[in-house]
Amino acid sequence: MGPFELGIIVIIGLFLFGAGRIAAVGNGLGRATREFERGREEAEEQ
């Protein structure tokens, strides 16, 4: 998938969900990533 296709998908996502909803999803995804990394680090320490 090239950059043009990704741009089209982002534009469609903005129309469907709105900018606020996209930001909330990104925020949740970042939080989940941090939790995953924290859990992985704790598992490595044991």
MDTraj code that builds the backbone (N, CA, C; nanometers):
import mdtraj as md
import numpy as np

residues = "MET GLY PRO PHE GLU LEU GLY ILE ILE VAL ILE ILE GLY LEU PHE LEU PHE GLY ALA GLY ARG ILE ALA ALA VAL GLY ASN GLY LEU GLY ARG ALA THR ARG GLU PHE GLU ARG GLY ARG GLU GLU ALA GLU GLU GLN".split()
xyz = np.array([
    [0.0847, -0.1165, 0.0000],
    [0.0000, 0.0000, 0.0000],
    [0.0896, 0.1233, 0.0000],
    [0.0631, 0.2124, -0.0909],
    [0.1442, 0.3326, -0.1030],
    [0.0892, 0.4484, -0.0215],
    [0.1586, 0.5600, -0.0237],
    [0.1157, 0.6766, 0.0544],
    [-0.0178, 0.7336, 0.0057],
    [-0.0455, 0.7216, -0.1231],
    [-0.1732, 0.7728, -0.1750],
    [-0.2903, 0.6951, -0.1159],
    [-0.2784, 0.5631, -0.1126],
    [-0.3852, 0.4809, -0.0565],
    [-0.4047, 0.5079, 0.0926],
    [-0.2931, 0.5231, 0.1648],
    [-0.3028, 0.5534, 0.3083],
    [-0.3716, 0.6879, 0.3316],
    [-0.3411, 0.7870, 0.2473],
    [-0.4059, 0.9175, 0.2583],
    [-0.5559, 0.9075, 0.2367],
    [-0.5980, 0.8289, 0.1386],
    [-0.7412, 0.8097, 0.1129],
    [-0.8085, 0.7448, 0.2337],
    [-0.7429, 0.6447, 0.2929],
    [-0.8004, 0.5775, 0.4099],
    [-0.8138, 0.6740, 0.5266],
    [-0.7152, 0.7597, 0.5468],
    [-0.7214, 0.8585, 0.6557],
    [-0.8360, 0.9560, 0.6322],
    [-0.8522, 1.0023, 0.5098],
    [-0.9605, 1.0959, 0.4786],
    [-1.0966, 1.0313, 0.5014],
    [-1.1126, 0.9068, 0.4583],
    [-1.2397, 0.8360, 0.4807],
    [-1.2647, 0.8197, 0.6309],
    [-1.1581, 0.7869, 0.7070],
    [-1.1723, 0.7733, 0.8521],
    [-1.2162, 0.9035, 0.9172],
    [-1.1635, 1.0163, 0.8700],
    [-1.2040, 1.1456, 0.9250],
    [-1.3509, 1.1731, 0.8969],
    [-1.3958, 1.1407, 0.7772],
    [-1.5371, 1.1622, 0.7439],
    [-1.6275, 1.0725, 0.8269],
    [-1.5878, 0.9489, 0.8486],
    [-1.6730, 0.8543, 0.9203],
    [-1.6776, 0.8810, 1.0703],
    [-1.5627, 0.9075, 1.1304],
    [-1.5556, 0.9162, 1.2758],
    [-1.5369, 1.0572, 1.3297],
    [-1.4887, 1.1482, 1.2512],
    [-1.4607, 1.2822, 1.2993],
    [-1.3228, 1.2897, 1.3620],
    [-1.2671, 1.4088, 1.3651],
    [-1.1301, 1.4279, 1.4136],
    [-1.1181, 1.3946, 1.5623],
    [-1.2187, 1.4257, 1.6416],
    [-1.2127, 1.3989, 1.7853],
    [-1.2065, 1.2510, 1.8151],
    [-1.2837, 1.1742, 1.7421],
    [-1.2849, 1.0299, 1.7638],
    [-1.1515, 0.9677, 1.7220],
    [-1.0939, 1.0145, 1.6113],
    [-0.9638, 0.9642, 1.5658],
    [-0.8573, 0.9940, 1.6718],
    [-0.8614, 1.1133, 1.7309],
    [-0.7649, 1.1499, 1.8350],
    [-0.7813, 1.0603, 1.9579],
    [-0.9052, 1.0293, 1.9937],
    [-0.9297, 0.9434, 2.1093],
    [-0.8765, 0.8023, 2.0846],
    [-0.8945, 0.7523, 1.9641],
    [-0.8429, 0.6192, 1.9301],
    [-0.6903, 0.6198, 1.9366],
    [-0.6273, 0.7226, 1.8834],
    [-0.4813, 0.7331, 1.8895],
    [-0.4310, 0.7401, 2.0316],
    [-0.5026, 0.8140, 2.1156],
    [-0.4657, 0.8256, 2.2564],
    [-0.4744, 0.6895, 2.3251],
    [-0.5815, 0.6183, 2.3004],
    [-0.5980, 0.4859, 2.3595],
    [-0.4925, 0.3878, 2.3109],
    [-0.4586, 0.3975, 2.1843],
    [-0.3561, 0.3095, 2.1277],
    [-0.2198, 0.3371, 2.1912],
    [-0.1871, 0.4637, 2.2117],
    [-0.0612, 0.4990, 2.2775],
    [-0.0568, 0.4503, 2.4212],
    [-0.1681, 0.4626, 2.4910],
    [-0.1753, 0.4159, 2.6293],
    [-0.1571, 0.2641, 2.6352],
    [-0.2207, 0.1922, 2.5437],
    [-0.2086, 0.0467, 2.5401],
    [-0.0649, 0.0047, 2.5100],
    [0.0012, 0.0772, 2.4224],
    [0.1401, 0.0465, 2.3881],
    [0.2303, 0.0652, 2.5094],
    [0.2097, 0.1738, 2.5840],
    [0.2902, 0.1967, 2.7041],
    [0.2686, 0.0873, 2.8081],
    [0.1432, 0.0455, 2.8266],
    [0.1136, -0.0609, 2.9224],
    [0.1793, -0.1919, 2.8799],
    [0.1763, -0.2209, 2.7513],
    [0.2391, -0.3424, 2.7002],
    [0.3889, -0.3404, 2.7260],
    [0.4537, -0.2282, 2.6974],
    [0.5978, -0.2157, 2.7201],
    [0.6308, -0.2303, 2.8678],
    [0.5493, -0.1705, 2.9538],
    [0.5719, -0.1787, 3.0985],
    [0.5607, -0.3244, 3.1446],
    [0.4607, -0.3955, 3.0970],
    [0.4441, -0.5359, 3.1331],
    [0.5573, -0.6222, 3.0818],
    [0.6046, -0.5934, 2.9627],
    [0.7164, -0.6700, 2.9064],
    [0.8432, -0.6473, 2.9870],
    [0.8673, -0.5247, 3.0282],
    [0.9859, -0.4951, 3.1092],
    [0.9786, -0.5652, 3.2444],
    [0.8591, -0.5680, 3.3053],
    [0.8432, -0.6371, 3.4341],
    [0.8675, -0.7871, 3.4178],
    [0.8225, -0.8440, 3.3069],
    [0.8420, -0.9867, 3.2834],
    [0.9898, -1.0191, 3.2629],
    [1.0634, -0.9287, 3.1993],
    [1.2059, -0.9506, 3.1775],
    [1.2845, -0.9438, 3.3082],
    [1.2372, -0.8637, 3.4028],
    [1.3072, -0.8497, 3.5308],
    [1.2972, -0.9766, 3.6153],
    [1.1945, -1.0540, 3.5955],
    [1.1730, -1.1740, 3.6779],
    [1.2554, -1.2866, 3.6341],
])
top = md.Topology()
chain = top.add_chain()
for i, resn in enumerate(residues, 1):
    res = top.add_residue(resn, chain, resSeq=i)
    for name in ("N", "CA", "C"):
        top.add_atom(name, md.element.get_by_symbol(name[0]), res)
traj = md.Trajectory(xyz[None], top)
